[in-house]
Amino acid sequence: MPEISKNVRDASETPRWFWTVFFILTIIVYFFGLTIPFVGPDEPRYAQVAREMFDRGDWITPTLGGFNWFEKPALLYWLEIAAYYIFGVNEFAARIGPALCGLGTILSLWIVGRFAIKSMSAANWLAMLGATTIGILVFSRGASFDVIVTFPITASLAGFIVYELNERRPMLALLAFYFFIGAALLAKGLIGAVFPVGIAAVYFLFARRWPSRRVFLSLFWGIPFIIIVAATWYLPMYLRHGDEFINEFIVRQHFQRFTSNKYQHPQPLYFFMWVLPLMTIPWLPLFLIEVWRDIKRVMLRRGQEDSDSHSTLIPRELRIFAWSWLLVPLVFFSFSGSKLPGYILPAVPPAVILSAAAMFDLAERHSYITKTVKVIATLTLLVVVTLIIFFLPSFANDETDKWLIEAADSKGYSHADVAGLFVISHNAEFYAAGRLIRDDDGKQHKFYGTHEIKQYMEANGIRSLLVLLPNDHAAKLEHVNGLNSRVLSRNRELAIAVVTLP
């Protein structure tokens, strides 16, 4: 392994206390501000699914509003349930698992540097870039599945490349490869196995060599090991729900989501081509530099090592592996019929490795590079803290229904059912749990007119009903014959009103 240059090593200028302080600050930032109200449709739904499992003492069947909810596997729910036992049922408990997975992703990058590159300095730089990459920072703060699957995929592939590049061939690294594939299956389904195995296969293809005999033989114990880990949830789910589980979770949530636009998330083929680079901010220039250099080298068919123009710190095998790791999810999700920004998060760690390669190369020629990176990384964490303190709470307050529900409850309507007029509020799944009006299939019912509200109340003998509706429709509700209504509270988009029969 080539020696790390003095500028990159920066031993005299980066004392141990700096790394200690920086990583303590990182941990603080990742746990800071997790108590704000849920925003978006996913956080409150997933937190509520976990709460229902927690209330029932059931670690197997996910439900929402008492109806089976088989969209995602159980790992996020397990983390939330465990946190509910420790911290109570609240936003912080729902988000601490994703925050830990974000830190686990950073630790996995550190392990790549420490045991694949075999350099403590490289490990620290990789972890620093990973910790301050906007994609990892943002998704580690939300109670959603994207970072939950990114961590085990990253840990699995870290184990694989450590095994491949360490001449001692540590069996613990190979064991981690298979164990975390099983954990990734528990995190988000089949891609948890497809990505690590596919990335390893593409790596051998790009490297133009066959896996070692030991890797081949490991399949005989590794595949059963994956099955054992994943079976902790899949087996009892199948035994309990049979074909319903297979049809909903495997067929609809995997194959139909990939091959169709059934779930209303269409985007063009090139969508992730620009989303992924944006997720590398503030290291986007480093990432683009490395992408351009590697493309140019391939097009010019340059030598294997490129020692004249490329960092000697990142070995050729790790660069090939990083590209394999980045391209497999990028190509896979580009052809998906459903696209959301978080889908591409598993490709951010290899983008960090490529960004680090550019940084190491520039630092070998310019001593100011490492100083600049340290300043930008530290400022990034401080900016995040500033945004959490001064901006995020007001944004969340405008987007959440929490305060609307609490305002109505404080005025004596804490037991009233909650309906949506012209809207479906997924945010209310958590804050108005057990009180939402649903259709026979368990989905929230959307009322399309005030006359429907009146008919529903009369048919069900309801005297008082809370109604969530757009602000611009609130005035219309006050002029419906046969109903008394009063707006109780508003946020930027919605109002909550109490409706009573005379």
ZABAPA-588378 format. One record per atom (N, C-alpha, C): x, z, y. Coordinates in steps of 0.2 Angstrom, whole numbers, plus 5000, padded with zeros to 4 digits. Layout:
XZY;...
***
This chain:
500450004994;500050005000;500450005006;500349955011;500749955017;500750015021;501250035025;501250095029;500850085035;500450135037;500050135043;500550135049;500350095054;500850085060;500750155064;501250165068;501250225072;500650225077;500550165080;499950165085;499350185081;499150165075;498550175071;498650245069;499250265066;499250335064;499150385070;499450375075;499350405082;499450485080;499950505076;499950575074;500150615079;500550595084;500850635089;500250645095;499850595095;499350595101;498650615098;498550625092;497850645090;497950705085;498050765088;498150825084;497550845080;497650885075;497150895070;496550925074;496650965079;496050995083;495550945085;495850885087;495350835090;494850815085;495150805079;494650775073;494150835072;494450895071;493950955070;493450955075;493650955081;493150965087;492650905086;492950845085;492450785085;491950785080;492150805074;491750805068;491250865068;491450915072;490950975073;490450945078;490650915083;490150885088;489650835085;489950795080;489550745076;488950785072;489150835069;488650875065;488150895070;488350925075;487850955080;487350905083;487650845084;487250785087;486750765082;486950755076;486550735070;485950785069;486050845070;485450895069;485150915076;485350885081;485050905088;484450865090;483950895092;483350865094;482850835089;482950865083;482550845077;481850875078;481650915083;481050945083;480550905087;480750855090;480250815094;479650785090;479050775093;478450755089;478650685086;478350675080;478350615076;478150555081;478550495080;478350435083;478350375078;477950325080;477850275075;477350285070;477250235066;476750245060;477050275054;477750275053;477950295046;478150365046;478450395051;478650465051;478050515049;477550505053;477050555051;476650545044;476650485042;476350475036;476850505030;477450485030;477950515025;477950585025;477950615031;477950695032;477350725029;476750685030;476150715027;476050705020;476350645017;476350645010;476750695007;477350715010;477750775007;477350835008;476950845013;476550905014;476050915009;475750865007;475250865002;475550884995;476050854994;476450874988;476650944988;476850964994;477151034995;476551084994;475951064997;475351114996;475151114989;475151064985;474951064978;475451094974;476051094976;476651114971;476751064966;476650994968;476750934964;477350894967;477850894963;478450854965;478450784962;477850764959;477850694956;477450644960;476750654961;476250614963;476250614971;476450564974;476350554982;475650544983;475350574988;474650564990;474650564998;474150525001;474050535008;473250535009;473050595012;472350605013;472050615006;472450645001;472150654995;472050594990;472250534992;472250474988;472950454986;473050424980;473750404978;474050364983;474750374984;475150334989;475750314986;475750254983;476350234978;476750184982;476850184988;477250134992;477950144991;478150214991;478850224990;479050274985;479650284982;479850334977;479950404981;480150444977;480050514979;480650554983;481250524983;481850554986;481750584993;481450544997;481350575004;480850635004;480350625000;479750674999;480150744996;480550734991;480850794988;481350824994;481650794998;482050825003;481650855008;481050825010;480550855014;480250925011;480050915005;479750975002;480251035002;480851015000;481351075000;481451105006;481451065012;481551085018;480951125021;480351105019;479751145020;479751215018;480051225012;480051285009;480551335013;481051295016;481551335020;481351345027;481151295030;481051295038;480251295039;479851285035;479151285036;478951205037;478251195038;478051125038;478051105046;478551065048;478651045055;479150985055;479250965061;479550895062;480350905060;480650965061;481350975060;481450965052;480951005048;481051005041;480950935038;480550895041;480450825039;481050775040;481450795045;481950755047;482650775045;482750835043;483350865041;483650825035;483250805030;483550765025;483850695027;483450655031;483850595034;484450605038;484450665041;485050685045;485650695040;485550735035;486050745030;486250675026;485750635025;485950565022;486450525027;486250535034;486750495038;487450525038;487450595038;488150625037;488450605031;488050605025;488350585019;488550515019;488250465023;488550395024;489150395027;489250445032;489850445036;490450475031;490250525027;490750555023;490950505017;490550465015;490650405010;491150355013;491150345020;491650305023;492250335024;492250405025;492850435025;493250435018;492850445013;493150435006;493450375005;493150315007;493450255007;494150255010;494150275016;494850285019;495350325016;495050385013;495550435011;495850415004;495350385000;495550374993;495650294991;495350254995;495450174993;496050154997;496050165004;496550155008;497150205007;496950265005;497450315004;497850335010;497450345015;497650365022;497150415025;497450475027;496950525030;496750495037;497250465041;497150435047;496550385047;496650335042;496150285041;495450315040;495450365036;494850405034;494550425040;494950465044;494650485051;494350435055;494750375056;494550325060;493850295057;493850285051;493250255048;492650295049;492750365048;492150405049;491950415056;492450405061;492250405068;491850345070;492050285068;491650225069;490950235066;490950255060;490350265057;489850305060;490150365062;489750415065;489450395072;489750355075;489550335082;489250265082;489150235076;488750165076;488050175077;487750135081;487050155084;486550145078;486650105073;486150095068;486150165064;486750185062;486750255058;486450305062;486650315068;486450365073;485650365073;485350305075;484650305076;484250325070;484450285064;484050295058;484150365055;484650395056;484750465054;484350515057;483950495062;483550545066;482850535064;482650495060;481950485058;481750495051;481150525050;480950535043;480650475040;481150425038;480950365035;481450355030;481350295026;481750285020;482350245021;482550215026;483050175027;483750205026;483850265029;484450295029;484450335022;483950355019;483850385013;484150345007;484050275008;484350225003;485050205005;485150205011;485850185013;486350235011;486250295011;486750345009;486950335001;486450334997;486650334990;486950264988;486750204991;487050144990;487850144993;487950174999;488550185002;489050224997;488750284995;489150324990;489350294984;488850254981;488950224975;489550174976;489450134981;490050074982;490650104984;490650164988;491250204989;491650224983;491250244978;491550264971;491850204968;491450144968;491650084965;492350064968;492450054974;493050034977;493550084977;493450144977;493950194976;494250184969;493850174964;494050164957;494450094957;494250044960;494549984960;495249984963;495350014969;495950014972;496450074971;496250124967;496650174966;496950164959;497650164959;497950144953;497850194947;497650254949;497550304944;496850294940;496450244943;495750234940;495350294939;495150334944;494850404943;494150394940;494050424934;493350414931;492850444935;492950494939;492450524944;492250474948;492650434951;492350374955;491850334952;492050314946;491550274942;490950304940;491050374939;490450414937;489950414944;490250424950;489850424956;489550354957;489850304955;489550234956;488850234952;488850254946;488250254942;487750304944;487950364946;487550414948;487150404954;487550374959;487150354965;486750294965;486850254960;486350194959;485750224956;485750274952;485150314950;484750344956;485150374960;484950414966;484550354971;484950304971;484650244976;483950224973;483950214966;483250194963;482750244965;482950314966;482450364968;482350364975;482750324979;482650324986;482250274989;482250214986;481850154988;481750104983;481750114977;481550074972;482150024969;481949964967;482449924963;483049894967;482949894974;483549874978;484149924977;483949984975;484450034974;484950014968;484749974963;485149954958;485349884959;484949844962;485149774963;485749764968;485749804974;486249794978;486949814976;487049884973;487649894971;487949854965;487549834960;487749794955;487849724957;487449694962;487549634965;488149624969;488249674973;488849684977;489549684973;489549724968;490149724963;490249654960;489649624958;489749554955;490049504960;489749504966;489949454971;490749474973;490949534973;491649554974;492049524969;491949524963;492349494957;492349424958;491749394960;491749324961;492149304967;492149334972;492549314978;493349324977;493449384973;494149394971;494449354966;493949314963;494149264958;494549304952;494249354949;494449384943;493949424940;494049434934;493549474929;493649544930;493049584929;493149654929;493649674923;493949734924;494349764919;493949784913;494349784907;493949804901;493649874902;493949914905;493649984906;493049984910;492949934915;492349934919;491749904914;491949854910;491449824906;491249874901;491649914898;491449964893;491050024896;491150034903;490750084906;490050074907;489850004906;489149984906;488750024900;489150034895;488750064889;488550134890;488950174894;488650234896;488450244903;488650194908;488350194914;487650174915;487450124912;486750104912;486250164909;486350194904;485950254902;485950304907;486550314910;486650374915;486150354921;486150294923;485750274928;484950284927;484850264920;484150274918;483950354918;484350394916;484250464915;484150494922;484550474927;484450494934;483750474937;483650414936;483050384939;482450404935;482450424929;481850444925;481650504927;481950544931;481750614933;481050604937;480950544940;480350534944;479950474940;480250424938;479950364936;479550374929;479850414925;479550434919;478950474919;478950534923;478350564923;477750534927;477950484932;477550444936;477150394931;477550364927;477250314922;476750354917;477050414915;476650444910;475950474913;475950484919;475350514923;474950464925;475150404927;474750354931;474750284927;475250274923;475150214919;475250144923;474750104921;474750034924;474650034932;474250084934;474150094941;474850104945;475250134942;475950144945;476350084945;476350044939;476649984939;476449934944;475749924944;475449874948;475549884955;475449944957;475549964965;476249964967;476650004963;477350014965;477849954964;477849934958;478249884956;478049814958;477449794957;477149724958;477049714966;476649764968;476449754975;476949774980;477249824979;477749854984;478449824984;478549794978;479249754977;479149684978;478849654973;478749574973;478349544978;477749574979;477349544984;477549554991;477849614992;478149634999;478749585000;479149564995;479749514996;479449444997;478949424993;478849354993;478249334997;477949385001;477349365005;477449405012;476949385016;476849425022;476249465022;476149495016;475549535015;475549595020;476149625021;476149685025;476349675033;476249605035;476249595042;476849605046;477449595042;478049595046;478449535046;478149475048;478549415048;479049405053;479649375051;480149365056;480549305054;480849265058;481249205056;481749215051;482049165048;482549175043;483149205046;483349195052;483949215056;483849285059;483349325057;483149385061;483749435060;483949445054;484449495053;485149475055;485249405056;485849385059;486049415066;485549425070;485649465076;485549535076;485049555071;484949635071;485549665068;485849645063;486449675060;487049685066;487249635069;487749645074;487549695080;486849695082;486649745087;486749815084;486649825077;486749895074;487449925075;487949875076;488649905076;488849925083;488349925088;488549945095;488750015094;489250045098;489650015103;490249975100;490249965094;490849925091;490749855089;490249825093;490049755092;490649715093;491049725099;491649675100;492149675094;492249735091;492749745086;492449705080;491749715078;491449675073;491449605074;491349575080;491349505081;492049475080;492549515083;493249495082;493449485075;493249535071;493449525064;493049475060;492449465062;492049405059;492349345061;492449335067;492749265069;493449255066;493849305065;494549295062;494449285055;494049315051;493949305044;493649235043;493149215047;492849145046;493449095048;493849105053;494349055055;494849055049;495049105046;495549105041;495349075035;494649085033;494349045027;494348965029;494148955035;494048885036;494748845037;495248885039;495948855039;496348865033;496048895028;496348905021;497048935022;497048995025;497649025026;497849065020;498449095020;498749135015;498349195013;498449215007;498149275004;498149335008;498749355011;498749415014;498749415022;498849355025;498849345032;499149405036;499749425034;500149475037;500349465044;500349395046;500549385052;500049395057;499349395055;498849395060;498349445058;498449485053;497849535051;498149605049;497749655051;498049715049;498249725042;498849755042;499149775035;498849835032;498449875036;498149935034;497549925029;497149875031;496549865026;496749815021;496849835015;497049785009;496549725009;496849675006;496449615005;495849625001;495849664996;495349684991;494749714995;494949764999;494449805003;494049755008;494449705011;494149665015;493649615012;493849595006;493349555001;492749594999;492849654998;492349694996;491849715001;492149725007;491649735013;491249675015;491549615014;491149555015;490649545009;490749565003;490249554998;489749604999;489849665001;489449715003;488949695009;489249665014;488849645019;488349585018;488649535014;488249475013;487649485008;487749525003;487149534998;486549555001;486549615005;485849635008;485649585014;486149555017;486049505023;485649445020;485949415015;485549355012;484949375008;484949435005;484349455001;483749465006;483849505011;483249515016;483149455020;483549415022;483449355026;482949315023;482849315016;482349275012;481749315011;481649375013;481149415012;480549395016;479949395014;479349375018;479149435023;479449495022;479349555026;479949575029;480049585035;480649605038;480549655044;480949705043;480949765048;481649775049;481849795055;482549815057;482949855052;482549915050;482949965046;483149935039;482849875037;482949855030;483749835030;484049815035;484749795035;485249855035;484949915036;485449965037;485949975031;485849965025;486349965020;486949915021;486849865026;487449825027;487849845033;487649905036;488049935042;488649965040;488750005034;489350035033;489949975031;489849925028;490349875028;490549845034;490049835039;490149815046;490649865049;490549925048;491049975051;491749965048;491749955041;492449935038;492749875042;492349825043;492649765046;492849775053;492449815057;492649835064;493249875064;493349925059;493949965058;494549915057;494449865053;495049815052;495249785058;494749765063;494949735069;495349785073;495049845073;495349905077;496049915075;496149925069;496849935066;497349875068;497049815068;497549765069;497749765077;497249775081;497349775088;497749835090;497649885087;498049945088;498849945086;498949895081;499649885080;500049855085;499649815090;499949785095;499849815102;499349855103;499149885109;499049955108;499450005111;499450075110;498750105113;498550065118;497950095121;497250095117;497250055112;496650045108;496350105105;496850145102;496550205099;496350255104;496650255110;496350305115;495750275117;495650215118;494950185120;494450205115;494550195109;494050205104;493850275104;494350325105;494150395105;493750415111;493850385116;493450395122;492750365121;492750305119;492050275118;491650315113;491950335107;491650375102;491350435105;491750475109;491550535111;491050525116;491050475121;490550465126;489850445122;489950405117;489350385113;488950445111;489250495108;488950565106;488650595112;489050595118;488750635123;488150595127;488150535127;487650495129;487050505125;487050505118;486550525114;486250595115;486650645116;486450705118;486050705124;486250675129;485950665136;485250635135;485250575131;484550545130;484050585127;484350625122;483850675118;483650725123;484050755127;483750805132;483350775137;483550725140;483150705146;482650645145;482750605140;482350545139;481850545133;482150565128;481750565121;481150605121;481150665124;480550705123;479950675127;480050645133;479550615137;479250555134;479750515131;479550455127;479050475121;479350525117;478950545111;478250575113;478250615119;477550645121;477050585123;477350535126;476850475127;476650435121;477050445116;476850405110;476550445104;476550505105;476250545100;475550565101;475150575096;474450605096;474450685096;475050715095;475050785093;474750825099;474850805105;474650845111;473850835112;473650775110;472950755110;472550805105;472750805099;472450845094;472450925096;473050945098;473151015100;472651035106;472650985111;472150995117;471451005114;471250965110;470550965107;470451035103;470951055099;470951115095;470851175100;471251175105;471251235110;470551245113;470151185113;469551195116;468951205111;469151225105;468651245100;468451195095;468851145095;468651085090;469151085084;469451135082;469951135077;469751115070;469051115069;468751105063;468351035063;468351005069;467950945069;468350885066;467950835063;468250775060;468550735066;469050685064;469350645069;469250575067;468950535071;468850465070;469250415075;469350355073;469650305077;469250255079;469150245086;468750195089;469150135092;469150085088;469550025090;470250035088;470450085086;471150105084;471150135077;471750135074;471950175068;472550215070;472550275070;473150315072;473450345066;474050315064;474450335059;474750405061;474950415067;475250475070;474750535068;474150525068;473650575067;473650595060;473950555055;473950575048;474250645047;474750665051;475050725051;474750785055;474550765061;474350805066;473550825065;473250775062;472450795061;472350785053;472850815049;472850815042;472150845039;471850805035;471250835031;470650825035;470650795041;470050785046;469950715047;470350665045;470250595047;469650565042;469250525045;468750485042;469050425038;468950425032;469250375028;468750325024;468950265022;468550225018;468650245011;468250215006;468250234999;468950224996;469350174999;470050164996;470550204999;470350255003;470850305006;471150285013;471050225015;471250205021;470850235027;471150245033;470750265038;470250215040;469650245042;469150195044;469150185052;469150125053;469150105060;468450085063;468150125068;467550105070;467550055076;467150005076;467149945080;466649945086;466250005086;465850005092;465550075092;465250095098;465050165099;464350175095;464050115094;463450125090;463550145082;464150125080;464350145073;464550215073;464850245078;464950315079;464350355078;463850335082;463150365082;462850365075;462850305072;462550295065;462950345060;463550345060;463950385056;463750455056;463750485063;463550555064;462850575061;462450525063;461750535060;461650535053;462050495050;461950485042;462250545039;462750575042;463150625038;463050695041;462550695046;462350765048;462850795052;463250755056;463850785060;463650795067;463650855070;463450865077;464050855082;464650865080;465250855084;465750815081;466050775084;466550725081;467150715087;467750715085;468250705089;468450625088;468550595094;468650515093;469250505097;469750465094;470350435097;470150365099;470350345105;470150275107;470650255113;470750195114;471150175119;470850195126;471350205131;471150235137;470650195141;470650125140;470250085144;469550075141;469450105135;468750115132;468450185133;468850225136;468550295136;467950305141;467950265146;467350265151;466750245148;466850195143;466250165140;465850215135;466250255132;466050305128;465550355131;465650365138;465250415141;464550385143;464450325142;463750295144;463350265138;463450295132;463050275126;462450315125;461850285125;461250315124;461250355118;461050415118;460950455112;461550495110;462050495114;462750525113;462950565119;463250625118;463550655123;464250655122;464650635127;465450635126;465750655132;466350685130;466850705136;467550695134;467950665138;468650655137;469050725138;469350745133;469750805133;470450805135;470750745133;471450735135;471650665134;472250645137;472550575137;473250575136;473550525133;474250505134;474250435137;474850405136;474950335139;474450285137;474350295130;473950235127;473250265125;473150325123;472550345120;472250405123;471550415122;471250465124;470850505118;470750565119;470350595114;469750625117;469150615114;468550635117;468150675111;467750715114;467250745109;466550715110;466250695104;465650665105;465150705101;464550725104;464050765101;463350725101;462950745096;462250725096;461850765100;461350745104;460950785109;460550835104;
***
